Amino acid sequence: PPPWTEAFDPTSGLPYYYNPITKASVWERPTAPTPDPSSEANRTNAERATKRALPRCVACSVWGLHVVRPSGYCGHCASALGLPHDEVVETPV
């Protein structure tokens, strides 16, 4: 797998593998790295669709239910911008 390249040992004629980034060489063929299950690329379509459907703060992009005020700003950004307190969306108990 990239960035590994196959080369041949001039003495034995056997193949080895060289990584030009790390300068490492190994006899065994390297395997592709295992994908990180928590990475964005591996999230399910349903998780990504849910995230897109939730309101997002127009200033800092934080998202979630009961996080973004009707003005489009989260509580932190609304306070920083001096927006009125009455725009706070109360979370049902």
WOHU-V961825 format. One record per residue. SS is DSSP state (~ for helix, > for strand, _ for the rest). PHI is phi in degrees with one decimal (* if undefined). OMEGA is omega in radians with two decimals (* if undefined). Layout:
SS:PHI:OMEGA / SS:PHI:OMEGA
This chain:
_:*:3.10 / _:-59.5:0.11 / _:-95.1:-3.09 / >:-66.9:3.05 / >:-127.1:3.12 / >:-89.9:3.07 / >:-138.3:-3.13 / >:-122.9:3.11 / _:-68.4:-3.08 / _:-65.6:-3.12 / _:-79.8:-3.06 / _:-95.3:-3.07 / _:79.3:-3.12 / _:-81.1:3.13 / >:-76.0:2.97 / >:-138.8:-3.04 / >:-125.1:-3.04 / >:-124.2:3.09 / >:-107.6:-3.08 / _:-68.9:3.13 / _:-78.0:-3.10 / _:-93.6:-3.09 / _:66.4:3.14 / >:-87.4:3.01 / >:-133.0:-3.10 / >:-138.8:3.10 / _:-82.1:-3.11 / _:-81.2:3.12 / _:-63.1:-3.14 / _:-67.8:3.07 / _:-100.5:3.10 / _:-65.3:3.12 / _:-62.9:3.11 / _:-73.6:-3.14 / _:-63.9:3.10 / _:-76.2:-3.08 / _:-64.5:-3.13 / _:-91.4:-3.10 / _:-72.0:-3.12 / ~:-57.2:-3.10 / ~:-64.1:-3.09 / ~:-100.0:3.10 / _:-71.5:-3.12 / _:-73.7:3.09 / ~:-59.1:3.14 / ~:-64.0:3.12 / ~:-63.6:3.14 / ~:-66.3:3.13 / ~:-65.5:3.11 / ~:-63.5:-3.13 / ~:-62.3:3.14 / ~:-67.6:-3.07 / ~:-78.2:-3.12 / _:-78.0:3.12 / _:-63.4:-3.08 / >:-126.3:3.11 / _:-63.6:-3.11 / _:-73.0:-3.11 / _:-95.4:-3.03 / _:-116.9:3.10 / _:70.7:3.02 / _:-63.1:-3.09 / >:-138.7:3.05 / _:144.3:3.08 / _:-68.2:3.10 / _:61.8:3.10 / _:-107.9:-3.07 / >:-97.5:-3.14 / _:-77.4:3.11 / _:-56.8:3.12 / _:-69.9:-3.10 / _:98.9:-3.13 / _:-108.6:3.02 / >:-74.0:-3.13 / ~:-57.9:-3.14 / ~:-63.8:-3.11 / ~:-67.0:3.11 / ~:-62.2:3.11 / ~:-64.2:-3.13 / ~:-63.6:-3.14 / ~:-89.5:3.12 / _:73.9:3.10 / _:-71.1:-3.10 / _:-60.5:-3.14 / ~:-63.8:-3.07 / ~:-68.7:3.10 / ~:-88.5:3.12 / _:-70.7:3.10 / _:-91.0:-3.13 / _:-74.0:3.10 / _:-89.7:3.12 / _:-62.5:-3.12 / _:-92.8:*
